[in-house]
Amino acid sequence: MESGVPLYIDCPDFGPLVIAFAVDDGPSRAIYQGCLLNYEYHQELVAALRAGHIIVAHNIDFDYRVYQKIRRVFGWPDVPIEQWSCTQTAAYMAGLPGKLDHVTKALDIGHKMKSGANLITLYCKPRVDGSFNNSPLRLFEFAAYAAHDVELCREVALRLPAQMKLQQSPLERWARRVDLAMNELGLPVDLRAVNAAIGLSGGMKTVLDNTLARLTEGRITTVGQIDRILKLAQEFYPNVVSVNAESINTLISQRDCPALLRKVLLIRRAGGNASVNKYKAFKTRLQLDGRVRCTLRHYGAFTGRWAGRGVQTQNMPKGLIAGFKNDTLAESLHTTLALPKGVPWGKGLSAAIRGVILAPEGQALLVSDYNAIECRVLAWLSGQHDMLATFQAGGDVYIPMAAKILKKTVEEVTRSERDRIGKATILGCGYGMGAARFAAENKVSIEMAVSAVSSYRHENAHIPRLWKGLEKAATQAVLSHGQWYHCGLISYIRVGDFLECHLPSGRPLFYYKPTVCRSDKWGTGDTSPQLHYINKENTGLVKKSTWGGSLVENVCQAIARDLIVQGLINLHSEGFKTILQVHDEVVVLVAEAEGNTLMGAVESCLTRQPPVYAGLPLKVESWTGKRYRK
């Protein structure tokens, strides 16, 4: 779990203890040392594999790699990734928890055997001296546990047929192939910079811990003692329930915040920097060739976007520090084993984390970013033709918006006003953000927020109509099982336990157990039908309410994902080596001497889309360099 699948299966001690399987609706089998039916079961398994059956597993990122590692030993055929389907992916598609015991609980189809965790510890974790338990005494019980997991996995697949079918669609088969290629190529990492960051953080943490102990007279001795820090905060503010980053910022901004508490919280904020753990994750998962693999999880999000694994590349901090870029900070760690003079260690390490992704000698990173892709999708989907025309002409949609809000001419709008007002409005209001939230998120007056929201909705009237249209279509579909309801290019239908939202690509989004009930959703006293559905939260399920703006957000993010996937497919088909996809960015490894030459070809791949997206003006902006940066 800490080192990742590639290092795990490359370990000299790696090997299968139990192989459990079932063919179609037949009984689950287990092959293990001492089983008298091993030969018969193995023949049954090989026959099914050679017959070209789809292999279903829970978390095929693990099972596929294990299969590839051991298949030659057992004489199994090479089964391409497109011939696999994943019940964990099906759960994510359905908005359910991913772990097998959690999804089976959510679907109410049974539980994993409680003895499993103990058996894994007994057989799969080394003893203190590094040896493993090879006793056959409990292998029968382990085999029963594995066979039971197979039955649960099969039951999940039967309960989520639409999600299993979606994985075998042409788009998702290609997406899985691209996902495998990216994860197998891996991220080239600057180990020297990583070690320098870990060493620097360790030294600074000791200083912070000692300062904390001195300030509190021993009540708190490390920055990791969250409960003690929270208890101190509650002595002054009894209603405080957390000392996370947001709470700390709120508390230290209070004028009456006691000096002691403010100092303690500032130390906690400095020492609790999550980027330090990323450096450790890079080092722990690094393979002998200097790469970290399996950092991406196909369809890890409800909308289909990739999620991060291990080093969590999807949530790397921007880490913008005036006068310094991510790559220059990482280069400083590599060359001097320290940050540049005057750069705070916490912010500096956070900013440098991207830069430890370093192209090998003779190669460069070619990084391409889809410009305002969700805004473009929203304008295209809603039929907001004036915004589309501006995008098509290569114009700036932020300046006219700022001018309208500030009652200025476009020539009078400053760069700061463009970004702080115009850009914030365009990016924030497309999914129905209200004035109060706009004011809080952008730190402007409520009067300015009201002007921004009203101006956006007036100037882009087709977009609020899309909110209403999707909400009406979705609501009608929930109330009328099996009937299609359309709003432009988006279609809804209720099938069994799911509301399906079909995108232009044909891919559906799934809303589990949708209901419609009347509620006062805006607090005005006027009740109206509101859509609810069940979605995962942590390891369980919660009932969520939604409305047109949120439905549009889901759709736009999902369409953007399909566009990016098509771009990745084009790159893969033309032989480019894509190593990372983060948000709207794609990172490709190219020969250093050809970086600028290949930029046009990469951008052409990313913007070339199927005819269904005709009229959607995509734009990609690219750069090349040795280190990854924002």
MARDO-207725 format. One record per atom (N, C-alpha, C): y, z, x. Coordinates in pm, whole numbers, plus 50000, padded with zeros to 5 digits. Atoms other than C-alpha are relative to their C-alpha. Layout:
residues N
YZX;...
END
This chain:
residues 630
498795000050083;500005000050000;501255000050086;498844999549913;502365007150288;500094988050093;500005010649900;501324979650527;499914986149939;500115013050063;500744951650275;498624993950013;501325006150006;497754929450199;499604993150131;500445007249879;497794907150514;499485009350110;500474990849897;497534936350758;498735007349957;501174992950053;495004953750533;498724991950020;501225008049991;492554924850525;499714995450143;500245003649860;493024917350897;499485011750082;500504988249930;491934952650988;498524997850039;501405001949957;488654952251191;498995006949909;500924992650086;487134977550949;499934994449858;499955005150136;487884956050644;498694993349960;501185006550054;484974945450427;499745005049859;500234996150139;483764946650065;498875010349987;501034990250034;481854977349946;499304996349871;500515003550133;481464965549588;500674987049958;499475012350059;481894931149432;499625000049853;500264999350144;482254933149054;500534987549932;499605012450069;482454903248818;499314999349865;500675003750125;481594889748476;500254985249979;499855014150030;481064853948363;500194998449850;499655001750142;482754844948034;499885013449926;500134987550076;481714871147777;498705007350033;501234993549957;478604881547968;500265014050053;499864986249951;477934916648099;500655000250139;499424998549867;479874929048401;498915003950099;500994997749895;477874929548724;500685006450120;499494994349877;478284948349050;498994998050112;500835002149881;476904938449391;500425010550102;499694989449904;476664967349636;498735003850075;501144996149918;474434982149903;499015008549921;501044992350068;471164993949753;499704995149861;500265005250135;471394974449426;498804990450005;501225008149997;467974959149352;500224985949945;499755013050062;469524930049161;501074992050074;498935006749925;471974919149432;499814984950009;500245014349982;470304885249493;500224992649868;499875006450131;470114876749122;501474999249957;498594999750039;473714887249059;500824990350085;499245008749911;474964868349363;499784985349962;500285013850042;473264836149248;500794996549874;499225002250122;474924840048907;501484997950032;498595001149961;478334844749071;500274986650067;499815012649927;477954814849305;499944988149905;500115011050097;476864792249018;501284998749919;498765000450078;479974801748819;501154994850085;498935004449911;482254796349118;499924984950024;500185014349973;480794762049189;500194991549876;499815007550125;481074752348823;501474997749969;498575002450019;484874753548854;500655008949897;499404990650096;485534783148625;501365004850049;498774993049968;489014798148613;499635014350039;500244986249957;488914830848808;501145008849949;499004990750055;490704859148629;499865013250073;499994987149931;491704890448818;501325007049968;498764992450020;494294917948792;500665001850136;499295000649871;496804912449074;499294990550095;500715009949918;495474880149220;500634998450138;499435000349865;497884883249512;499085007350097;500974992649919;495324908249642;498644993149995;501375005250014;492084893749504;499834986250063;500095013449942;492844857949611;499875000750152;500034999049854;493484868149971;498715006450049;501294994049963;490414890249983;498894989549988;501005010550022;488334861649840;500004990050117;499905009649891;489644837550104;499495005950131;500414993449877;488904863050376;498475000750012;501444997349992;485254868850284;499124988749949;500815009850071;484124837250107;498984992950090;500935007149911;482544820450411;498785008650033;501124990949971;480424851250480;498954999349891;500925000050115;478914848750131;499654985949952;500305013650040;478814810850109;500694995749871;499275003450122;481394808849831;500894987850024;499135011849984;483414776849768;501475004050011;498554997949995;487114774049838;500574997249861;499445001550134;488844779849504;501525000050013;498545000649981;492504768149506;500725009949909;499244990050072;495204791749382;500274995749856;499755004850137;495804769549077;498845003049905;501184997250082;492304778648957;499875014949969;500004985750026;493204815448935;501005003449890;499064994550097;494854834648650;500035015150015;499774985949969;496274869648667;500365007849874;499664991750116;496204896048394;501215008850026;498764992649971;498944915248576;501214991249972;498925009350032;501174884548556;500144998549849;499955000850146;500244881548188;500735012049941;499314987950048;501404917448138;501504999150023;498575001649973;504734910148307;500634989849906;499505010150094;505154879148091;500245006149862;499924993750132;504604900947784;500995011649995;499094988749996;507144926847896;499295013450005;500814987949995;504394952447957;499905005050145;500174995049863;503714975048259;498934992150074;500895008449921;501864958548545;498695006350041;501234993749953;499294984148659;498944999749891;501075001750098;495904980348492;499885011949906;500134988550089;495715015948363;501185001349905;498824999350087;499245013248223;499984989349891;500015010750100;498804979648050;498895002149899;501074997450096;495474989947896;500425011149902;499484989550088;497165021047761;501014994049902;498995006350087;500044999947624;499354991749890;500705008450098;497594976647450;498935007749924;500964991350067;495395005847342;498584994250004;501335006049986;492184990747481;499125007850097;500854991949913;490765019147688;500725004550125;499424994349879;491335036348019;499094997550119;500795000549877;490255033048377;499225013150016;500794987949975;487575057548492;500795009550090;499204990149927;489205089548617;499495002350142;500574997649867;486855091448914;500434989750103;499685011049909;488245059249060;500865003950118;499104996249892;491075074649262;499275008050107;500754991949904;488715099949423;499024991450080;500965008649931;486175073049504;500704991150103;499235008249906;488825051049666;500375008450123;499684991149888;489955080649876;498775002750086;501234996749929;486345088649967;499534988650088;500605011149929;485305053650073;501004990950074;499075010149949;488465033850150;501095005450092;499024994149910;490665058250340;499295006250119;500694994649882;489745067350698;500115015250008;499954985649973;488905102750798;501055002750109;499034996249897;491105121851042;499684993450133;500395005949871;489105107751335;499994984749997;499935014550011;489565072051205;498754993449948;501255005650051;485985067151086;500034999649847;500085001450146;484975057850730;498705006049948;501184994650065;482505073150490;499104988349959;500955010650033;479485050050471;498815004949919;501124994350075;477275072750263;499774992249871;500315007450123;475455054449981;499905008849876;500294990750108;475285085749764;500804997149873;499185002150119;478165076649532;500374985449980;499695014350017;478155038749567;499684995149860;500335004050137;476445035349229;501165003449907;498864996050083;479335054449073;501214991050027;498905009049963;481835032849264;499794986349935;500325012850061;480075001649137;500285000349849;499724998750144;480275014448778;501504999749973;498535000050012;483995020548827;500554985850010;499535013749982;484544985048955;499614991149882;500465008050113;482474969748675;500815003249874;499184996150115;484464989448418;501394993750009;498715006649981;487704975748567;499934985349959;500185014050039;486334940548518;500054998649848;500005000450147;485724947948150;501415002149944;498634997750045;489254961548109;500874987750026;499255012049966;490694931248286;499724988849901;500375010450097;488774907948055;500615002949863;499434996350129;489994927247750;501514997249997;498575003249992;493624923847867;500214985049982;499895014650012;493104886347904;499794995449856;500265003750140;491684884247551;501155004049908;498894995350083;494624903947409;501304992550028;498785007349963;497214882147587;499674985250024;500445013849978;495894846747532;501144990350031;498885009249976;499304829547521;500515001350143;499534997749864;500314845547851;499004994650103;501015005749910;497014835648014;500074984749999;499905014550011;497424800147885;501224994850076;498775004249933;500984798048018;499794998550151;500235000649856;499714804548372;499324987150043;500685012649967;497694772448355;500844987849962;499105011350028;500694751148249;500384993550133;499665006849874;501774725048507;501105006950079;498894993649930;505034742948588;499565012750070;500404987349941;503404776748648;498924998450107;500975002649894;500504762448846;500724996150129;499195003749884;503074746449076;500745012150055;499274988049956;505084778849085;499105009150081;500954991749926;501984797649197;499704994150137;500255006549872;501324772049468;501175002150097;498804997949918;504914774849596;500095014650043;499984985849970;504704812849577;499055003150116;500984997749894;501574812649794;500514994650133;499505006049877;503194789350048;501115008550062;498914991749948;506324810950080;499465012950060;500544987349952;504314842950116;499144998450126;500815002349882;501964827550372;500854996950123;499105002849888;504824814650587;500635013050051;499464987049964;506454848950582;501404999450058;498654998549948;509774861650715;499965003350148;499924996749857;510434860151091;501005011450021;499224987649992;511804894251192;500345003350145;499514995549869;513854906651488;499575014650019;500544986549985;511744936851588;500915008850086;499104992149914;514194947851859;501145005949918;498914995050085;517014950651604;499495010449902;500604990450092;514704968451360;499795013550068;500224987549926;513704994251622;501315007150032;498694994149971;517334999451718;500575006849877;499494994250125;518275005651354;499275012949965;500784988150031;515445030451304;500375011450095;499624989849903;516365048851624;501395005549974;498634995750029;520055049751536;500045008949877;499994992250125;519375062551185;499365013750021;500654987249974;517035089551317;500945009750070;499054991549929;519655102651558;501135004949911;498894996250087;522415102351298;499525009449889;500524991150104;520185118951038;499905014350053;500084986649941;519615148051275;501385006650001;498634994750000;523375152251310;500405004349860;499624996850139;523845151250932;499255012349950;500794988450044;521015175850870;500565013050059;499454988049936;522455200551122;501345003949938;498704997350063;525925197250969;499815005949861;500294995250134;524485202650622;499535014550003;500514986349989;522625233950728;501125009850036;498904991349961;525755247950892;500985002249884;499054998950112;528015240650592;499485009349890;500574992550113;525625256550340;499325012850044;500604987849945;524495284950567;498485000449975;501455000850009;520905272950551;499434997549862;500525002750136;520645267350174;499444985949990;500455014049998;520275229850234;499924996050145;500205002949858;518825218350563;499764985350032;500165014449976;518165180850516;500624992249886;499395008450103;519775152250326;498994996149893;501045003550097;516445146950150;499685010849899;500284989050093;516495180349966;500844998349872;499255003950120;517665165149637;500145011749903;499964989050098;516765195049418;501015010650041;499054989849954;518785218849632;501454995149988;498655005750012;521785195549640;500424999849853;499705000050143;521565191649261;500335014149951;499764986150041;521385229349217;501405004550042;498644996749955;524575233349425;501044993449911;499055007150086;526335206849216;500095006549862;500014993850133;525275224448893;500695013649998;499254987549996;526885256649010;501474997749963;498615003450032;530245238948969;500104991449875;500015009050116;529325212848705;498635001149933;501314997250060;526465226148485;499334988249932;500575011250075;526005193448297;499484988850089;500475010449910;525185173048606;498474999950001;501475001050005;521595160048589;499434992050117;500485008349891;521415138048897;501024999950114;499105002249887;522845133249244;499684986450063;500175013649951;522155096049268;501374994550043;498765005649945;524775072649415;501134999949897;498975000750104;526605068149084;500565014049970;499554986450029;526735105649014;500855005650114;499234995149886;527945113349365;501404994149999;498675006450004;530775088149335;500875006049891;499254994050111;531785103249000;500495013950037;499664986149968;531745139049129;501085000950107;499014998949892;533695133349450;501354994249960;498725005350048;536345114449253;500765010149914;499344989650081;537085145849048;501025007650086;498964993049924;540325162149157;499645014550028;500354985949982;538885196949109;498675002150071;501274998649930;535715189749309;500195009150122;499854990749888;535325219449550;499744993350134;500105006049868;535645211249919;498575000250053;501384999049951;532145223850001;499114989749934;500855009550072;530485203149730;500334985750041;499625013649962;532485172249824;499404996450136;500555002749868;531395175150189;498484998149995;501465001250013;527745180550092;499624986649937;500315012650068;527765150649859;500284988050090;499705010949908;529415128450118;498924998750107;501095000349902;526735138250369;498744994349937;501165005450071;524025131250111;500124984849984;499795014450019;525535097050041;499804992450131;500155006649870;525685088650411;498555000150047;501364998749950;522175101150483;498944994349910;500995005050095;520485087850173;499994985049989;499895014550003;521035051550264;498624993549991;501325005950024;518115031750123;499644989250101;500295010949907;518465004250384;499145004750117;500824994949891;516865026950645;498524998249968;501405001850040;513605025550447;499584985450010;500335014249987;513794987550450;499654996650144;500325002449860;513874987450828;498585005050030;501344994649978;510775009550828;498954991349934;500945008950068;509104986550575;499804987150080;500135011949916;509844956350796;499045002950116;500834996849883;508234973751094;498565002749960;501354996550043;505244987350902;499194987749963;500705011850050;504384953150757;500014988350098;499895010949903;505094932451067;498654996550061;501255004649939;502164911451191;500234996050146;499935002649857;501394901951550;500854987850035;499205011949973;503164868551520;501485002049969;498594997050023;506454886151436;500484996849860;499595003250138;506424878451063;499515010749902;500384991350111;506324899250748;499664991049882;500465008950106;504314882950470;499855007549867;500214994650136;503774887850097;501155008949956;498814992550044;507324899150021;500464995949860;499585005150130;507554879749693;498885001549898;500964998450109;505864885849358;500334990049889;499795010250102;505564855249132;500055006149861;499824995650139;506794862048776;500055015249991;499894985450002;507674898048858;500975005249897;499014995950100;510464898648599;499714993249867;500245004950136;510424892948223;500424985449982;499505013750014;512444860648256;499264990150089;500775008849913;510024846948516;500474999850144;499484999849864;512114853648825;499025007350094;500794993049900;510474864649148;500505014450014;499664986349966;510404901749227;499635002450146;500294997049862;510294917749569;498815009450013;501094990749968;507364936049730;500205004950143;499924994949863;507284958350034;501435002550043;498634998349951;510684952950194;501054997749891;499105001850115;512194944349853;501224991450034;498915009149964;514254914149957;500924997049882;499175003250117;515534910349600;501165009849981;498894990650016;517764941049629;500595004450133;499334997049874;519044939249983;501505001149977;498564998250023;522634952449992;500814988750060;499105010149944;525464927750041;500585004950132;499554993949877;526854951750298;501194993150064;498845006949945;530214935050339;500955010150065;499084991649925;532344951750607;501084991150058;498895008249954;535784938050686;499914997350149;500025003849858;535734918851013;498624997850057;501365001449948;531944918251045;499114993249897;500995006350085;529164896550904;498645006550026;501354994149987;525534906850846;499344995950131;500705005049882;524344884951132;500595005650129;499394994649877;526874897851389;499625014750019;500424986049990;525944934051308;498565000950050;501395000149954;522234926351350;499914995550145;499985004549861;522984907851672;500435011250094;499564988549921;524794938851800;498845009950018;501174991249989;521704959851722;499014994550102;500965006249908;519594934851917;500475000850145;499515001249862;521804931652224;500415013450061;499494987449945;523314966652258;499275012249948;500754989250065;520894987552049;500935009449924;499034991950074;523965000051861;500854990849914;499045007350082;526524989551602;501324998550075;498695001449934;529964976851707;500845012649982;499134988350003;532535003551780;500845000049873;499184998550119;534225016551467;499284997149870;500775002950122;531485005951222;499205012549962;500774988150043;530125036051022;498524996850000;501425003049983;526405039151087;499304997049868;500675002250128;525355041550720;500324986349943;499595013150052;527375011650600;499594988850095;500355010249903;526674993150921;498544996049993;501425003150011;522904995950893;499694992949870;500195006650129;523084986350527;500434985350009;499495013749988;525144955550616;499144991450092;500755007749900;522904945550907;498614996049955;501415001850036;519604945550716;499634985449979;500325014250021;519794908850613;499824992850134;500005007149872;520444898550971;498775001950084;501234998649920;517094911151102;499004989149967;500805012150024;515554880450939;500574989350092;499515008249890;515874858251246;499084988050022;500815012249979;514714822251285;499415000050140;500625000549866;512254817251574;500744990350092;499375008749901;513304799551892;499784985349963;500075014250031;514114762951828;500114997049852;499885002150144;514444768351453;501255006949946;498824994150065;517214777851212;499695002349853;500084997950145;517584791050859;500984990649932;499125008150084;518964766450608;500045006849863;499884991750121;520254787450318;500834992549898;499315007250108;521214770949989;500165009149880;499674991250112;522874788749699;500454991649881;499575006850123;523084775649343;501335006149954;498664995350036;526784778349256;500095002449850;499754996250141;527414797148927;498964993949906;501035007150076;524064785148793;499915004949855;500114995150138;523974808048487;501214995949916;498825004750074;527544798848390;499864985449960;500215014250028;526654762148411;498964998249890;501035000750104;523504767448205;500595004249866;499394995150124;525494787047945;500914989549939;499105010450051;528154759947913;499204988249945;500845011250043;525464732947886;499255003249872;500814996250115;523324751847636;500855001649874;499134997350116;526244761247411;500814987849958;499175011650031;527924727247423;501485002450025;498614997449964;531104740947582;500454988950095;499835012349923;532114706147695;501175000450097;498874999649907;535494714147852;499615007450128;500474992949881;533874739448087;499034991250078;500935009249934;531084714648160;500744989250077;499225010649935;533674687748240;500645005150129;499404994149879;535384711148486;498965001450109;501084999049902;532084718448656;499624986250054;500405013549962;531204681448658;500984993950099;498975005649914;534514672748824;500185008050130;499874991749881;534054699749087;501195009349996;498834991650015;536934719948947;499665014950001;500124985449997;537524757548941;500225005449859;499864994750137;536864774548605;500655013749998;499464986549996;538174808248724;501525000349993;498535000049997;541824799048785;500604998149861;499445001550135;542544785548432;499795012449913;500264988050079;540914816648284;500975011150038;499054989849955;543054839848497;501404996849952;498675004050045;546154819848408;500205003149853;499904997350144;545414823148037;500175015049974;499954985550021;544874860848057;501335005850046;498784994549940;547884867648280;501274993149952;498865007750052;550094842548095;500834994250115;499375006649887;550844823648416;499584985350001;500475013649975;550624787548525;498875000950102;501114999749906;547574778248728;500505000550144;499454999749865;549824773449031;500425014150041;499524986449971;551034809549004;498875010050024;501134990849985;547564825149007;499645001650147;500354997349860;546784841949340;498485000250017;501444999449972;543394842449509;499415013149947;500474987050049;543054879349426;499874999949849;500045000450147;543854873249057;498894990849952;501105009050035;541404844149048;498685007649999;501274993149986;538564866449169;499935012449912;500014987050068;539534899849014;500074998649849;499835001850145;540484886248670;499214988049949;500635012350050;539344850148624;498514999750019;501445000449971;535974851948794;499275011149927;500634988750070;535184886348651;499834997049851;500075003350142;535914873148301;498934989549972;500975010750020;533864841248330;498575005050019;501354995249971;530884858948484;499595011649911;500334987950075;531104890348270;499944998449850;499855000650146;531944878647919;499084990049932;500845010450060;529424850847868;498875005349915;501104994250077;526824874547726;500495010949905;499504991350105;529114893847494;500565013350046;499434987449954;530584921347713;501285003249923;498814995650074;533184941647521;501085005050093;498834996149920;536584953747636;499785013150075;500184987049935;535564989747711;499144998750126;500875001849883;532754979347943;500684991650107;499295008449904;534894952348103;500995008350080;499014991449933;537594978148180;499325009150101;500704990649912;535085002448330;499424992950122;500675006849890;533224976948543;500984993550098;499055007149915;536284958948675;501235008150036;498924990649966;538594989248698;501384994249966;498725004750051;541384974148489;500355007949875;499574992950120;543394988048198;499304994549878;500655004450123;541964986147849;500774988449938;499195011150053;544874963447753;499644986950070;500395011949925;543964939048030;498594995649959;501365003350040;540294940947927;499964993349863;499925006150133;541124933347563;500494985750009;499465013549981;543164903347674;498964990850061;501015008249934;540364891047899;498894995949904;501115002950092;537624893747635;500444990649889;499535008550111;539694878447354;500334986050049;499675013249944;540934850147578;498734992050026;501255006949971;537404841847688;499374994649872;500675004250124;536044840647335;500804989249927;499175010250066;538984820147209;499894986750073;500045012349921;538884794947493;498624993750004;501385004949991;535084791747485;499255003149869;500494996250133;534374793447112;498554996249976;501395004150020;531034775347138;499015010750049;500924990149943;529564804047339;499735011549902;500314990150104;530014831547073;499184994249885;500825006350105;528564806446824;498534999750043;501385000049951;525484804147045;499395013949985;500514986450021;525134842347036;499495001549857;500364998550142;525114841246657;498824991149963;501065009450034;522854810846641;498635004750048;501284995149949;520124825346862;499555012449925;500374987950073;520254858846686;499464996649861;500465003950134;519884842146346;498614993650007;501295006849988;516984819846461;498905010050034;501004990249960;515154848846627;499665009349885;500224990950113;515614871646327;499184993349891;500765007250103;514364845246083;498544998150043;501375002149953;511324838546302;499175012849989;500724987350011;510384875346310;499595002649855;500264997450141;510574877145930;499074989849936;500835010850058;508564844945879;498934995950101;501085002749905;505274844946070;499614985350000;500545013449986;504224811046206;500974988849970;499025010550029;507414792246119;501004998850115;499055002849893;509684775746375;501435000949949;498555000050026;513424782346382;500694995750128;499395006449884;515684762546611;501505002950007;498564999449974;519104766846766;500254991450123;499815009149889;519964736846977;498694997350071;501195002649919;517434734147260;499035011750005;500834988049999;515944768647194;499305001449866;500794998650123;513164774946942;499265013450001;500704987250015;511604807146810;498874998649899;501104999250095;508284814046640;499295013450020;500764987549992;506384846046557;498524996649995;501445002449992;502744844346665;499335013450032;500684987349978;500664875946624;500985011250033;499164988849960;502254905246807;501254995950075;498905004449915;504844883646982;500964990549929;498985010150030;508094866046911;500104991350125;499935009249888;508054835047130;501334992549996;498755007449984;511294819647257;499714988450093;500385011749921;510634784147376;501224993550062;498905005249919;512894770547650;499914984850009;500065014749984;513784734147728;498824995250083;501155003849917;510994733647989;498695000749923;501224997650076;508484743247718;499415013750024;500494986649969;507904777347874;500515010049897;499534989850094;508014806247625;500325013350070;499804985849972;509524840747669;499355007849887;500744992350100;507674868347485;500675013449974;499484987050043;509024897947286;498885006949921;501184993250054;506284923147202;500365008349877;499884992550126;505954937346849;501445000349948;498625000550049;509334925246719;500105004949855;499714995550137;510824940946406;501474997449971;498615001450042;514004936546208;500305011149901;499584989550093;515764965846043;501515000449997;498554999450015;519264971945916;500555012050077;499374989149925;521534992446140;501484997050022;498575001249972;525184998646220;500154998250151;500095002049856;524964982746564;501345000550071;498694999749934;528714981646631;500795012749965;499324987550034;529585015946485;501174998249906;498895002750093;531815001046215;499715004849859;500414996050135;529905014645917;499364988849922;500585011750068;528684979745827;498604997450056;501375002249953;524914976745845;499614985449987;500465013850001;523294943545926;498634999550066;501335001049938;519814931446031;500115000050152;500014999749853;519074939746394;498584998750050;501305002849941;516224927846609;499625010950100;500564990349905;514034953046796;498694994450054;501305003749944;511044948347025;499585010950098;500554990149907;508824968547260;500014994150140;499935004849862;509374965747634;499645011550094;500384989849903;508244983847946;501215007650052;499014991949930;510235012148097;499225009550090;500824992949903;508805026848415;498524996749975;501435002550022;505085030948336;499624999549852;500294999550143;505395032747956;500754989349923;499345009550089;506875014647659;501105007049922;498914994950082;510135019247470;500404989349899;499495009250100;511605003747159;501444996650034;498665004349962;514674983147245;500624991649888;499275008550094;517324967747025;500654988850080;499345011249933;518834934147107;500884992749901;499105007950087;521414909746971;500244986650068;499815013649952;522674874447024;500424998850144;499545000849862;524514880747350;498895002750099;501124997049911;521434896347510;498934989149996;500965011150011;519174868647378;500474988150082;499445011049920;521504842947535;499855003050149;500174996149860;521404862347863;498564997650045;501415002449967;517574861847860;499734985150019;500265014449998;517544824647789;500654993450122;499305006349887;520144815248051;499355003850133;500674995949877;518434835648321;498654993150015;501315006549996;515074820548228;500134985150031;499795014249970;516414784748231;500404998350146;499615000549858;518074791448568;498765001550088;501254998149924;514684803548692;499194987250001;500775012450005;512974771548574;500634989150086;499305009649916;515624750548748;499715002850148;500274996249860;515124769749073;498564996950036;501415003049975;511334766649042;499824985050023;500135014549982;511654728949000;500564995850136;499465002949868;513874727949308;499045003850111;500984995549900;511284747749506;498794990650004;501115009650007;508554724049386;500374987250075;499535012149930;510614694449510;499995002050151;500004997049856;511084711049849;498585000150055;501394999049957;507374718749876;499354986250008;500605013450004;506394683249780;500484991250115;499445008149891;508644669050051;499795006450137;500414994549872;507224691750320;500925010450061;499124989649946;510034716950363;499305013549998;500614986849987;509064752250471;500935010749942;499204989750067;510614775950218;499385013650027;500554986849966;510264812250324;500515011149908;499434989250082;512374831250069;500794994249885;499165003250116;513894829049722;500565013249949;499334987650040;516434856349640;501114996749902;498985002550103;518444855549316;500214984949986;499735014350013;520094820949329;499934992850134;500085005649865;519414814949699;498594995550035;501275005049946;516674795149870;500164999050151;499925000149854;515934799350242;498874991450056;500965009549943;514214771350436;500085000850152;500055000849854;513094770650800;500034985450042;499895013849952;514164738850980;500165000350152;499735001249857;514404726351337;501495002350023;498604996149978;517604740451484;500924987950018;499185011949974;518844706251594;500224991549875;499935008550119;518334691651245;500605007149880;499524992250113;519904718951030;501054992949916;498935006750074;523084700550936;499554986549946;500495013150044;521264667350909;499165001249873;500914998350114;518724680750660;500655006449878;499344992850109;521264699050444;500074991749873;499895008750117;521794669450213;498684998049930;501325002050059;518084663950163;499545012349924;500384987550067;517514700650076;500785001549870;499184998850120;520404700749830;499584990049893;500495010150096;519084668849670;498735004949931;501234994550059;515694685449618;500335010749896;499704988750087;517264716049458;500744995849873;499235004350119;519494696649216;499294989249919;500735010450073;516964669849115;499135006549894;500654993150112;515714680148771;499454990049899;500575008750104;513654666048479;501064995449899;499035005650094;515404645148210;500465009749891;499624990750105;515444674347964;501315007250032;498764993149958;518344688948168;501154990250022;498925010049986;520484657448146;501325006049954;498684995050034;524164666348144;500315013750054;499784986849940;523714699448328;500404998150146;499515002849864;525884697048642;499695011350098;500354990049900;524164717048916;500734997250131;499355001149870;525854723849248;499375010150094;500604991449899;524324738049564;500895000150124;499214998649878;526254751449863;499105005650110;500954996649894;524464754550197;500695003250132;499584997549863;524834767350550;498765001850086;501114997849909;522644769950857;500405010350106;499744989949897;522324797551117;498705006150046;501194993649947;519894818151318;499575012049917;500294987750074;520164850051112;500424998549854;499674999950143;520164855650737;501235008849978;498794992350030;523464867950595;500464996649859;499415002750132;525474869650276;501234991250021;
END
